[in-house]
């Protein structure tokens, strides 16, 4: 349903369900295709899930900036997930086709990942999280003239002049969709760094995306406490970028090693955040 945001217990139940489904699917790949493909799938799933944390952080900023009513947020997330599934399928198929025809494209993907890793490691925190100058928000405001007020969970409404116009909820959806496309430019090359099998790339992406709605409710309350996770994700992106460059030079890093590095690095980021919480500044 797309009504109210689930209570905390339901969020955990749905999140646990999607994680269990992803693990079960990976076990099925292990049984049918063998351990190598399963390791590629799990490495891709971990990568996509970790990168989703940053994506969800942007969702929180967009909802807060556009003052999206909590009751309408699940509808935006649901439509966003459906559209993301279609867009990523197209991007993955095109990416696979291009790589097969032009292998040096992997170098371009590696550069994107290394640049993203650098940006995450040395990014400057925005004190007020103001999105008024965000290029995506500006573009969407010009593209979609909107009414001044929300109208429940409707994407369109009728203004005082009787004209049919978009509500701010449609603007919210447009901003989130374009933001997801931008994030896909990082996440899809990252999974290509693990495997070029389009089935593995797409399914690992999809299982991570399917949990986004449940994960959003959880992450929006705890993500400020995971202060080292961004650094861990940066190290993972850097590792995958270097791995792609090495493989272009015929130096292959085994998939099980990649899975171990990804898992341990992300686990260390979460563990460090829990063990070394940020000290509250005294007022």
N, C-alpha and C positions, 0 to 999 in steps of 0.2 A: 504493500500500500504506500501511497505518497501523501499520507496525512501528517501525523505528528512525528517529531523526531523520537525514536524509540527511547525507553527508559534505559538507565545504565545497564541493567541486567540483560536486556534484550540486545543491546549493542555488543556486549561481550559474547553472547550466544551466537549472533550472526557472524561476528568476526571469527570466532572459533570454528563455525561451520565452513566459512570460505577457506580458511587456512587448512582445515581437515580435508576439504574437497581438493585443494591444490596438492596436498601431500598424497592423497589417494590417486590423483591423476598421474603424479610423478611415479608412484609405485607401479601403476599400470604401464607406463612407458618402460620402466625397468624390466617388467615381466615380458613385454612384447618385443621391445627394441634392444634391450640389454643395458648394462650399467653405464656405458659411455654416454648414450643419449639421455639417460635419466639424470646423470650428473650435469650435463649441459642445461637441461630443463631447470633443475634446482638452482644452479648458479644464475641463470637468467631470471628466475622468479625472485631470488633474493635481491638481485640488482634492481629490478623494476620496483619491488616493494620498498626498498630503501630510498630510491629516487622519488617515490610517491610521497614521502614525508615532506619534502620541499614543495611538491606540487600542492599538497593539502595546506601547507602554510600560506601559499598564495590564495587558495580558496578562502581561508579565514579572513585574510586581509580584504579580499574583494567583497565578501559578505558584510564585513564591518564597515567598509568605506561606502558601499551603496546602501547600507542600512536595510539589508534584506531580512524580512521577518523570519524568525526561526521556523515557523510553520511552512514557509515556502521553500526553504533551503533543500529539503529532501527531493522536491520535484526537480530543481535545478541539477542536483547531483545525479538523479536517475537519468534525465535526458542527456546530461554530460557523459555518463558512462556509455549509453547507447551510441552516441555520436562518436565517442573516442574509439569504440570497438571498430566502427566502420572506417574511420580515418586512418587508424593504425594498420588495419589490414591492407589498405591501399599503399601506405608508406612502406610497409614491410615487403610487400610483393615487388614494388618498384625498386626498393633498395637491393633486394636479393638479385633481381634481374640486372641491375646496373653493375653490381659487384662481380657477377659472373662474366659480364662482357668487358668490364674495365676494372681489373683487380687493383690497380693503384688507387682506386677510390677509397680503399681501406686506410691509406695514409691520411686522406682528408678526414675520415671518421676519427682516426687516432688523434689528429690535431684538435678536432672539436672537443674530444674527451679531455685532453691535456689542458686545453684552455679553460674548460669548465671546472676542472679540478683546481687550477690556479685561482679561478674566481671564487670558489667556495673556501679555499684555504685563507685567502687574504681579503675577503669581502669586508666592506665597511658597513657596520650595522646602521640602519635607518632608525633614528630615535623615535620619530612619530609615525612611521609606517604610512606616510602620506602617498596616496596613489593618484593625486590630481594631475601630476606630470607624467604618469605612466603612459607610454606610447600606445599600448593596447587599449587602455581606457579611452584615450583621446580619439583614437581611430574609430572605436565602436560608437562613441557619442556622435561623431560626424556621420557615421554610416546609418545609425538607427535613431531617428528623432523619437524621443520618449515623453510620456506624460510626467507630471510632477509627482504623482502619487502611485503607490502600489494599489492593485485591485485584487486582493486575496492572492490566489495562486494562478491568476490569469496572466498570459503573456501579452494579451491585447485588451484594450478597453475603449470606451467611447468618451470623448472629451465633451466639454460644455457646448462646443459648436456642432456636436453630433457626428464628428469625424472619428473614424476608427484609427487608433494610434497604439503604438507599443507601450507597454508598462516598463518600469525600471527592472522588472524581473527578466524580461527578454534581454535587456542590456547586460544584466548579471550573467545570464547564460552565454551570451556572445563573448564577454570578456573571459569567462572561464574556459570556453571552448578554444579560443585563440591561445590562451595561456597553456592549455594542454598540448596544443600543437608545438609550441615553443619548447616545452619540456620533452616532448617526444623526440626532438632533434638531439637531445642528450641521451635519452634512455634507449632508443632503438639502436644507435651505433654501439652503445655499451653492450647490448646483448649480442650484436653482430661480432663483438670482440670475443665472445664465448663460443658461438656457433653460427654457421651460415645456413643452417637448416630452417627454412621459413616456417615449418610446422612448429618447431621448438620455440622459435622467436615469438611467433604469434600466441601460442598457448600460454607461454610463461607471462607474456604481457597481459593477456586476457584474465588469467586468474588473479594477477595482482590488481588489475583494474576493477574486477568484480567485487573486491573487498573494500573498495574506496569509500563507499557510502557508510559502511559500518566503521571503517578505520577513521573516517573524518570525525565522527562524534567522539571517538576515543582520543585521537591525536590533538584535536583542538583544545583539550583540557590539560594535556601533559607535555605537549611538544616544547614548551618553554623550559621544561626541566631537562630535556635531552640536549644539553648545550654542546656536547662533543660529537653528536651524531653527524652534523654537517662536515666536520673534519674527517670523520671516518668515511663518509660517502666520497669526499674529495680524494682520499687515499685510494679508495676502490676504483674510482674513475681514472686516476693516474695509473694504477696498476694495469687496468684493461687497455688504456691507451698505449702504454709501453709494450704490452703483450701483442697488440696488433702490429706495432712497428717491427717487433722481433719476428713475428710470424711472416711478415712480408719479406724478411731476410732469411726465411727458411729455418728459423729457430723456434721450435714449438714448445710451449708450456703445456703439460698435460692438463686435461679438464679437471681431474680430481684435485690437482694443486690449485687451480683457479678457484674451485668451489671452496677449498679450505681457506685460502687467503681472503676471499669475500666474506665467508661466514665469521672467521675469527676477527677480521677488522671491524665489521659492523657490530659484532658482539662486544668487542673492546670499547667501541664508541658508546654503546648503551650502558655497559658496566661502569665506565669511567664517569658517565653523567650521574649515575645513581650513587656511586661511592664518593664523588667529589662535587656535591651540589654547589651551585653558585651562592655565595654569601650575600645575604640581603643587606643593601646599603642602609646605613642608619640615617634617619631623617633629622 
